[in-house]
Amino acid sequence: MILILFLIDLYAFQAFKVAFKEYFNIKLVYWLFSATVWVFIFYVFLKFDRSSGPSQQFGWFFTFLVLSLVPKLIILAVLFSEDLIRLLAGFWGLISNTSSDEFLPDRRKFVSQTALVLSALPFIGVLHGVFFGKYRFRVLKHTLEFDDLPESFDGLTITQISDIHSGSFDNAEKIEYAVNLVNEQQSDLLLFTGDLVNNRSDEMDPWIETFAKLKAPMGKFSILGNHDYGDYVEWPTEEAKQANLEKLYEVHKKIGFNLLLNENVRLQKGQSHIDLIGVENWGKGFAQHGDLKKATENLSNESFKILMSHDPSHFDEEIKKFGKFIHLTLSGHTHGMQFGIEIPGFIKWSPVSLRYKKWAGMYQELGRYLHVNRGFGFLAFPGRAGIWPEITVITLKREPS
């Protein structure tokens, strides 16, 4: 990793060398920053303890790595394009016998300056994401219409939150604000779609009182995400790992969540009902504890169903073609990678789109809806740039006949 970073640094430095030819101090700062990142990588890897999992130092490692790497990759893209042109110009000079003493033309200062300006944008964006973006909560609202929604549930409101990752929090005031913002939506139902912690149940200990303040008149329901099982740390025994999971079950109770483990509940209004289903984590390339057949075995095909499943890959792999029709699936997991560009109506992109086709927002396929929440908290990289923490409010309407 150090070698790859050094080669990237060496190439990106060409832009600094041309743009700041007479400014030694700027070039020195470039190498001092790069060397700091290398040393930090050594330090984090040497100090990493898998029994306790990633620490805040690991988060800062990610911050320095992103701050260093992303801008330099943009510089590389610009310089590489220029180098292709320089190569073509050099070969053309050889063929036409018009070449000068040097095969390659000199780099143009304007191109190097352009590369540096473009690279400054993500650098500033990442800094903003670390200090401000990770708590820039926003409420996103959707209205869905269904012709078979029971009439008594017309206008039902659901607030979805996902991926709390309480082990990453570092600002109690901001979390209090976010919990109050959830309550301000005054939704009928509150649904949490997994990853309450990063690795250990005790990460929630400082936050139980805060999250117990969440309110919803028809109930608060939750499921587990891949991080909740403690799979990403080493435990002294399998019994210790299981004890951690059972303590997490108790945490859900303490904050008033009804945890659904491959099961369903009937939500009644008058003579009508809808079925709420919760499966354990099921993800392509991740642990697959979820059992959709078990969770729906007592349900009829005709009932209106809402499913909570942490990983959106479950939708494409099983849910959308499942024998019993599931009207709406709520997922999270991706965080939108906490980094990307979203301009409504123009662009929606994140590196996570290379891994997940459905990674943020509302999707519809085969008459079924999937909503992927961008996440409440953050993990590893202690920030969010362009992909903000999300509180989703979904209103269900009965489609006029």
N, C-alpha and C positions, 0 to 999 in steps of 0.2 A: 504494500500500500504506500509506504514511504517513497519507494522508487517511482511508482506511477505518479504520485503527487509532485515529486521533484521534476519529472519530465514535463508535466503540465506547467509547473512554475517556470521552468526554463523557456518553454515556448511562449507563454503569456508575457514573460519579461521583455520579449522583443518589442512589444508595444510600448512599454514604459521606457525602454532604451531609446526608441526613436522619438517619442513624444516629449520626453524629459531629458534630452541629450546632455544638457548643461546643468542639470539639477541632481547632483550626486545624492543629496539627503533623501529625496523622494525615492530614488532607486534603493537606497539603503533601508528605508522603512519597509519597502516591498519585501525584501529578503528577510528582514527581522520578523515581520508578521508571518511569513511562510515558515520560517524556522520555528516560531512559537507553536504553530499548528503541528508540525512534525513532533516536537518534544511532547506536546500534550497527548498526541496519539500514543506515543511510547508509554507515557505515564498512565493513561487510562487503561491500556491493555495489560500493563504489568500489575496494576492495582485491582483489576476487575475480579470480583468475588461472585461466582455464580450462585453461591448459597444465599446471597442477599439480593441479587439481581442488579439491574442498572441503577446507579445512584444519580444524584443531581450533577455530579462531575461528568457522568456519561452524557447528560443533557447538554452541558456546556461544550463537551467534545463535539457533539453534533452541530451545535451552533457555530463553533469555530470552523468546522469542516465545511458547512454550507456556505458560511461567509467567504471562505477562501475558495471553494471549488466552483460554485455556480457562476460568479462573475468571470472567473478565468476560463471556464468553458465557453462563455460568450465571446471572450477575446479570441480564443482558439478558433471559433467558427469564422470570425471575421478575418483573422490572419491567414487561416488556411485557404479561404476564398481568394485572398490577395496572392498567396503563394502559387496557387494554380495559374493565375493570370501571369505572374512573373515567370513561371516555368514555360508557359506557352510563348511568352515574349522572347525568352532565352532561346528556345528551339527555333522560333521564327528567324531570329537574328543569325543563327548558324546556317539555316537553310538558304536565307537570302543574302548571306555574306555581309550583313550590315551590323553584326554584333560588335560591341565594344570589347575592351580588355576583360571585363567581367561578364560571366555567363548570365547571371541573374541581375535584373535591374534593382536599384535600391528600393527599400521599402518607402512608401509615401507617408509622410508625417500625418496627412489628413486622415488616412485610413486608420493609423494607430490611434489618433485622437478620437475618431468615431467609435472604435472598439472600446476605448476606455469609458466614453460617455455611456454607451449601451450597457456596459458591465456595471456601471454605478447604480443603475436602476434596481436590479435585484439586490445589490448590496444594501442600499437604503431600505428596500422592502423587507429584507430579512431582519434588519435592526428594528424597524417598526414592528414587525411581527413578534419579536422577542419582548419588547418593552410595552407594547400596546395591543397588538393584534390578537394575542392568545385569550384576552378577556373582552374582545369586542363582540359581545353577544348580539345576535340579531334574531328577530322573529320572522319566520317565513310562513306564509299562509297558502293553503290549497283548498279548493272546493271540488269534491267529486260527486257525480250523480250516478245513481243506480236505479234501474227500474224495479228491482226486487228488494229494495231496502224496506223493511217494515215501516209502515206509516208513522208509528209512534216514535221511531228513531230518526225521523226527518229533522235535520238540523243538529244532529249529534256532533259535538265538538270533541276532538282528541288532541291532546298535547303529547308530542313524542320528544323525548330526549334520549341520547345514546352516548356511550363511551365517555363516562364521567372521568375515569382514570384519576381517582382521588389522590393517589400517591404522587402526582405531579404538581398539585396545587401549592402555591406559595403566596396567596393573597386572600385572606379570609373576607375582607371587605368586598372584593369583586365577586366572590362566590355567593355571599349573602345577597348581593345585588341580583345575580343571575337567578337565584331561587325565588326571590320576590318577583322577578320578571316572569317566571313560569307561572306563579300564582295569579299574576295580573291578567293572564289570558282567560281565567275563569272557565276552563274547559270542563266538560262532563267527566272525561276520562284522562288519566295520566299514564302513559305507557313508556317504560324504560327498556331499551333494547340491548342491554348487555355491556360488559366491561366496566364494572363498578370500581375495580382496582387495577393496578398494574400487575401485581404479583401476589401480594399478601393481604389477608383480610384486615389486619390491624392498620393498614393504610387509611381505613375509613374511620378509625377511632376519633380523630379530631373533628370529623365532619358529620357525625351521626345527628347531633342536635340541630345542625343547620338543615340537613336534608329531610329531617323529620317534619319540618315546617311545610313541606309540599302538600298541596290540597287538591282533591278532586272528588266531587260528590258521589260519582258512580264507582269510585275505586282507583287505586294505584296498583299497577301490575308490572312485573318485571321478568326478565329472563337472564341467562348467563351468556357472557361472551367468552372468546378464546382465552383472554387474560385472567379470567376469574378462577380458572382451574389450578393455577399455580404451576403451569407446565414450563415456564421459562426461568425457573430457579431450581437449584438442587436442594432436596430435602434430605434430612438424615435418615428418615425411614418413610415408607409408603403410608404408615399410620399417621405420621406428622402432616403429610400432605393432605390426607383425608380429613384430619382434624381442622386444618386451615379452611377447607371447603365447607365443612359443617358450621364453622364459626361465621363464614360469609353468609350462609343461609340465615343465621340468627341476625346478622346485620341488616339484611333485607327486611326482616320482621321489625327490627327496632326503628327503621325509618318509614315503616308503614307500607312497604311494598308486599304484594301478594306474589311470591315467586312461583312461576309456572315451569315445571320440569317435565316436558313432554306430556302436557295435559291441557285441559281446556276448562273454561268456566262459562256459564250461561249468564248473560246480562239481560235482565228482564225489565220490560216496561209495559205495564198493563197486561194484556193477553199475548203480547209479542215478545220475541227475544232475538238476540244475535249471539253468535258464538265467538268467544275470544280464545285463541289458541297460542300457547307458548312452547317453543321447542328449545332444547339445549343447543349449544353451538354446533353448527354443521357448516363446514366451509371446504371448498375445493383447495386442497393443499394444506388444510388445517385439521384440527381434531374434529371428528364427526360423531358427537354424542347425541345429536338430534335424531329423534324417531318420529317422523311425521305420521306414520301409520298408527302408532300407539297413541299419539296425541289427538287423533281424530277418530279413533275406532268407534266411539259411541255417537258420532254425529251423522246426520242425514246429509245427503248431497244438496238438498233444497235450501238448507238454512243459510243465512247470511253470515259469512265468516271473515274474521280479521286474524291474521297470523303475525306473531312476533318471532323473527328469526334473525339472529345477529348478523350473519354474513350474507351479503347480497348474492354471492355465487350460488347459494342454495336455491334461489328463485329460478335461474336458468337450468340448473342441474336436475331439479326435482319438482319444485312447487308449481311452475306454470303448466306442467303436463300431468299433475297429480290427479288421481281419479275423482277425488272430491273437490269441487270447484271452490277455490279460495279467492274471495273478491279483492282483498287488500292485504299486502304483506309489508311489514315495517322492519327495516334493517338499519344497520349502521356500519361499524367496523373499519371502513376505509379512511375516515377522517378527511377525505379529499386530499390525503397525504399532507394536510396542513400547509400546502404550498400550491399555488396555481393562479390562474387568471379567470375571472368571471365577470363578464359585462353582459347583462341580460339582453337578449336579442342579437348579440354580436359574436361573443366567444365564450366558451366554457371549456377550460383545459386544465389538467393537472397531470403530472407524471404517473399518478396512480391509474389513469385511464389506459395505460399500456398493460396493466394487470387485470383491471375490472372494466367490463363494458358498461356496466351500470354502477356508477360510483358516487353520484350525488344527485339528489332531487327526485322528481316523480317520473316514473316510466310506466308504459302500458304495453302489454303484449298478450295476445290470445284472450282478450277481454278481461285480463287480470291486471291489477295495479301493483306496482312496487314503489315504495318510497325509501330512499337511502338518505339517512340523516348524516350531516357532516360532522357530528360529534359535539359534545359539550366541553370536554377537556382536551388535553394534549398529551402526547407520549413521545419519549426520546428527545426530539427537537422541541425545546421549551418555547415554542412560539407558533404563530400562524401568519402566513403571508398570502393574502388574496383569497384564502379559504377560511372564512370566519366561523367561530363557534355558533351552533344553530339550535334554536328552539322552534320546533315545527308545530303548527296548528292546522289540523285537517278537519274540515266540516263535511259531513256526509249529508247529501240531499237526496230526496226521492225524486227520480226523474218523472216529469209530468207525463201521464199516459195520453 
